[in-house]
């Protein structure tokens, strides 16, 4: 989609579309009136719709219609009234626009479906699949540069009781509020996800233990003092694991952080417990 393209890439896509349309127009002139190549215009039109979105579809359709009409004018062996050219312009423009706009809409739908497949529908955070993929890439980069990483496993205490007592709508609101707190606490380079139920994870790439511990402490404190959480007696237990050289895989990282989180549960809930993987 055009929104994902850099200005330079977008400009190149527009230029490629314009040049392709002119090339088809040249073919149209060379082949003459007896051979119809109008369907070739649909190739750059489909490209424009796919890469440049709806705005690109409209632009490419207008340009293609002008080029096609110019070729038709040169090939015309007898004069016709202006109304004929106007009708040809409108009908061909509509045909071109239909194809290019269909491609733009199809691309939008595919992007939306892909986004939904990687996003937790309730909280808007990444889902488990997306987290594993992004976290694995981030850890590989940290490992290559011998940089530290930390991972936090978060579980909301007493969430089931609150959900049963106040209703599922209230429980969903707590999950969304927790996700918002997480998103507002972490950095843009950190990766957060809801991996099921009332469990969340955060990967802190290129982050030492002290810095990650400070972030988690703020997170636990914030959740514990928010009105809706306090009223429902919902707090957060967090297991934090750090690896100075990011040598542990993301799944093992999560397993160890989960184990640390359960230590917090066993000690009375609410708080965090940290482990450093020095010998990994």
N, C-alpha and C positions, 0 to 999 in steps of 0.2 A: 504494500500500500504506500501511497505517496507520503503519508505522515511518518513512515519509517525511514524514508530516504533522506539523505543529507542534501543540502541545496545543490551541491555539485552533482550528485548522482541524479537528482531530479532534472537538472538542466541537461545532462547527458541523455536522459531518457526522452526528454522533449525533442532534442536534436535528432536522436536516432529515429523517432517517430516521423519527424518532418522529412528527413532524408529518405526514409523508406517510402513514404507516401509519394514523394517526388520521383523516386525510382519506378514505382508502379505507374505513375503518370507517364513517364518516358516510355515504358513498355507499351502502355495504352496507345501512345502516338505511333510507335514503330509498327505495331501489329495492324493498325488501321481499323476502319469501322467494321470490317467483316469478321474480325476475331474479337470476342468480348472477354476482357480480362478484369471486369469490375470486381469479381470476387476476390482478386488479389489484394484489394484495398482492405479487406477484412483482417489480413495478417497484422499490419501495423496498428489497426484499430483495436484488435484484441490485446496487443502488447500494451498499448496506451491505457486501456481500461484496467488491465491487470496491475501495471506498475505505477500508474499515475492517478488511479481512482476516478471519481466522477468528473472532477474538473478536467483531468486529462482526456477523458472520454469525449467530453463536449468539444474541447479544443481540437482534438484529432479528427473528430467527425466534421467539424466546420472546415478544417484545412483540407481534408480528403475530398469533401464535396467541391471546394473551389478548384482543386487540381483536376478532379474528374470532369468538371464542367469546362475547364480550360481546354482539356484534351478533346472533349466533345465539340467544342467551338471550332477548334483547328480542323477537325475531321469533317465538320459539317460541309456538305456540298451545295446547300441552298439556304438562303436567308429565312429565318423564322422570327416571329414576333417576340417581344420581350416577355409576354405572359407565358410563352412556352418555356423560356429559360427559367423563369421564376418557379413554374410548376416542377420542372426537372430538379431545380435546386432544393425545393422543399421536400419532395418525395425521396430523393436520394439522401438528403441530410437525415431524414427520419429513419431510413433503412440503416445507414451507417451508425447513427446514434443508438439505435436499438441494440445492435450487436455489441458495440463498445460499452454501453451502459450495463448490459447483461454481464459482461466480463467483470466490470468494476464491482457490481453487486455480489457476484459469485465470490470474488476475492475477499470482499468485506465479510461475507458469511463464513468463509473458511478461516479467516483470521480470528473471528469471534468464537468459532467453535474450538479452535486450537487454544485460545486464551481460557475458555471455560474449562477445558480438559486439564488445564494446569493450575487452576485457581480454586480455592475452597469457596464454594458458593455462599456459605453462611457468613464468613468473616472477610472475604476478599484477600486473604493472605494466600501464599502459594500452598498447594496441596502436597501430599507426601511425595508423589512422583516428581513433581517439579523441583521440590527441595532436594531430593537425592541427586537429581541431574545437575542442578546449579551448584550444590555444595561440593559434589565430586570435582567439578571443574575448578572451583575456588581452592580446594585443598591441593589439587595437582599443581596449581600455580604457586601456592605457599611452599609446597614441598620442593619445587624446582629452585626456588629462591632461598630455601632454608629459613623460612619465616614462620613465626608461631601462629597458632590458631586455637580457638576455644569454641566449645559447643555447650549450650545450655538446654536442658530438658525441663520443661515447665508443666506442672500439673496443678489444677485448681482444687484446693482442699474443700471438702463438703459440697462440691458442686451438685452431686446427685440428690442430696437432701434438699438443697435449694430448688432444684429443678422440680422435684416432686411436690414440694411445699407451695411454691409460688407459680408453678406452671411452666410449660415449655417455652412460651413466649418470653418469659422473664429469663429463663436459662439461655435462650438464644441472644437476648440483649446483653447478658453478662459475657458471653463468648465474643460478641462483637466489640464490647467495651474493652475487654482484655486485649483483643487484636489491635485496637486503636492505641492502647497504651504501649504495646510492644512496638508498633510502627512509629510512634512518636518518641520512643526512647532510643532506639538503635540508630546507627548511621546508615547512609545510603548504600554503603558497600557490604553491610551485614545482610544475612539471608534469614528471613523468618517464615515459619509455616505452621499451619495447624495440621497435625498428622492424625487426628481422630479424637472424637469425644471432647474432653476438656484438656487435651494435651497439646502443647506447642513446643517447637524447637527453634533455637536461634544459633546460627553459625556466625562466629566472629573471625573472619579471615584477617591475617596480619595483625593479630591482637594478642598482647601479652596477658598473663593471668590477672594482674592487678587491675588493668583497665576493664577487662570483662567482668571481674568481680564487682567493680564499682557500678557498672551499668545494671547488673542483676540486682544489686542492693537497692538501687533507685526503683527498679521495676517492682520488686517485692513490696517495698514501702508504699509505692503509689497504689498498687492494687489493694493493699490492706487498709488504706485510708479512704478510698472512694466510697461514697455514701451507699451505692447499691450493693457493693461487695460487703461492706461492714454490716448492713442491715440483714444480709442473708448469711452472715458468718462465713463468707467464702474468702479464703486466702490463697497464697501461692507457695508451693514447695518446688524448689529448683535444684537440680543437680548440674554442676558445672565441671567440665573436664577441659583441661588445656594441654596442648602438645607443643613444646618449644620449636619443633621442626616439622610439624604437620605430617608425621609419618604414618598415622593411623587412618585407615579408610573411614568413610563417612558412616557406614553401618556400625562398625565397631565403636566409633566415637559415640554414636547414639546409644548403643547398648550400655556403655560404661557411664554415660551421663544419666541414663535411666536408673541404673543401679545406685548412683549417688543421690538421685532424687528420692528413692525409696528409703534411704538412710534418714533423710529429713522427715519423711512420713513417720518412721518408727520412733523418732525423737520428739514427736509432738506436733508435727506439721508447721507450716509457715516459716520460711527462711531458705537458706541455700547452703549446700555443702559442695566444696570444691576438691578436685583431685588433679594432680599434675602427673602426666605420663612421662616421667623422666627416662625410663628404661625401655621405651617402646622401640 
